[in-house]
Amino acid sequence: MVDTDPKHTPLKEVLMRFAPAAAALSLVFAVQASVGYGADRDPAPRAAMLITEGRAALDAGEPQKAIDAFEAALAVDPGYTPIYLDLAKTARIEGLQGKAISYYREVLDRNPNDFAAIAGEGEAMVEKGAVEKARTNLSQLESLCGSNCAETQALAATISQGPQPRVLTAEAVLPDAQVTQSN
């Protein structure tokens, strides 16, 4: 005899109905766990070597070489969040504050309470002239780690100095070209 009562659903049908939702939910938890794990671990060995190489290049005054090393490290270990902080710092040195802000935001997407990223983003905003937006970062830092926190003090000092005037190089200022007709 076959059971046709709609209130009595066989176990197999229930499992088939909820299996996709359960699989999707487990995937969400797995991704969250891997994102959270990225900041609290050592980088892959090859990425660690590239990060060291990038930091040495930065210390030697070779920011482009540093960027190349950091980007290679990121390709090797995209889950290692601190690489983005190194890239952001290097971008700021190169005068690419917008790019630096995007790197800081990647860190903040992974960990919204990363003090270094909040402070760095605020400092990059001051360098771009967005002092009021930087004050928002300062307020956030003060509420998270207090006014004695190193990151809070660094951002407060940068805000008090304000945006620095941009220095133009001779290459940046080109004379107007004039065309003359020869006889």
N, C-alpha and C positions, 0 to 999 in steps of 0.2 A: 504494500500500500504506500503511495506517495503522499507526503505531507504537503498540502497546498495552502496551509494557513500562513498569511503574510506576516503575522506576528512571530512566527517561529522560523527564523532564518538560520540555515545551517552555518556552522562555524566557518566553513570554507568560503562562503559568500561574504561573510563579515570581514575575514582576513583580506580577501581580494579587494573589497571596497576601501579599506583603510590602509592598505599597504603603501600606495603612492604617497599619501600624506605622512605616514610614519617615516618613509625613506627621505622625503624632503626635510622633515624636521630633524632627522639625525644628521643630514648633510649640513644644515644650518649650525648645529652644535659643533660639528667637526671643524667647520670653517672658523667659527668663533674661537675655538680652542687653539687652532693653529695661528690665528692672528695674535692672540694674547701671548702665545708662546714665543713669538718672534723677538720680543724685546728682552726676554729674560734668559737668553741663552748665548752661547758663543757662536760666532759666525762659522761657516764652513771653512775648513783649513785654507783652501785656495783664496776664498774671499778675504780671510784674515791677512794673508800675505799682500793682497792687492790694497787693502785698507791701510796697512802699514806703509806700503809704497806710496800711496796717495798722500798720507800725512807727511811723509818725508819730503815729497815734492812740494807740498804746500809750505813747509818750513823753509825749503830752499828757494822760495819765491817763484815757483813754477806752477801757477794755478791751472793752466790747461793740462799739464801732465797729471796733476792731481785729479782733475775732473775725469780724465780718461781712466785712471786707475779706479776711482770710486764707481764710475759707471760699469766698468768691467766686474767689479766686486758685486754690484747690484744684479748683474746678469747671472753671476754664479749663485748668489744667495738672495733672491728678491724678498725673502721673508725676514731678513735681518734689518730691523728698523733703524738702528744708529747710522747706517750708511747714508740715509736721507739727511741726517743732521750734518754729516761731513759735506755732502753735496751742497746743502743750503749755505753753510759757512763759506765754501769756496765760491759759490755764485755771488754772495754778498761782496767778497773781495774783488771779484771781477766787475762789480757795479751792476749786477743783474738781480736787483732786489725783487722784482716780480717773480722771477724763476725761483729765488730763494724762498719766497712766501709759499709758492706751490709745493716745494719740498717740505717746508714746515707743516703745511696742511696735510700732507700725506702722513706724517708722523702723528698729527693730531687725530686723523681719521682712525688710526690704529690704537692710539692711547690719548684720549682727550685731556688727560691731566699730566702730560709730559711737560715738566717745568722748563726744560731747555728749549723745547719747540715753542712754547707760549712766549718765552722771553725773546728768543731769536726772531720769531715772527713780528713781535712788537718792535724790536730794534730795526728790522728791515722796513717796517712801516714808517718809522721815524725818518729813516734814510730816504724814503720816497716822498716824505713830506706829509704823511697821513698821521699826524701826531694824536688827533682825537681817537682814532682807531687803536693806536698804540696804548692809549690810556685805558681802553677797555681791557686789553691784555694785562696791563698792570693791575687793574682791579681784580681780574680773575686770579692772577698770581698771589695777590695779597690775601684773597679769601682761601686759597688752597694751601699756601705754605707760610703766610705771614710776611710782615715787613722786614724781618731780619734774614730772610732767605736770600742766598747769594744771587739767584736769578732775579728776584724782585728788586734788589738793590742795583743790579746791573741795568735793568730796564729803566728804573727810575732815573738813574744817572744819564742814560742816553736821552730820555725824554727831556730832562732839564737842560741838556745841551742843545736840544732842538736839531732840526735838519741842517746838515753842513752844506755850504754852497758847493756846487759842482765845479770842478776844475776842468777847464778846457785845455786841450793840447793844441799845439800848432797844426797838427794834422786835422783837427776837428774844425778849424776855422780856415776855410779856403777862400782866397780872394775871388771876387767876381771876374769871370772870364769876359774879356772884351775882344770882339773881332774887329780887326782893322783891315782895310783894303789897301793892297800895295799897288803902286802905279807902274 
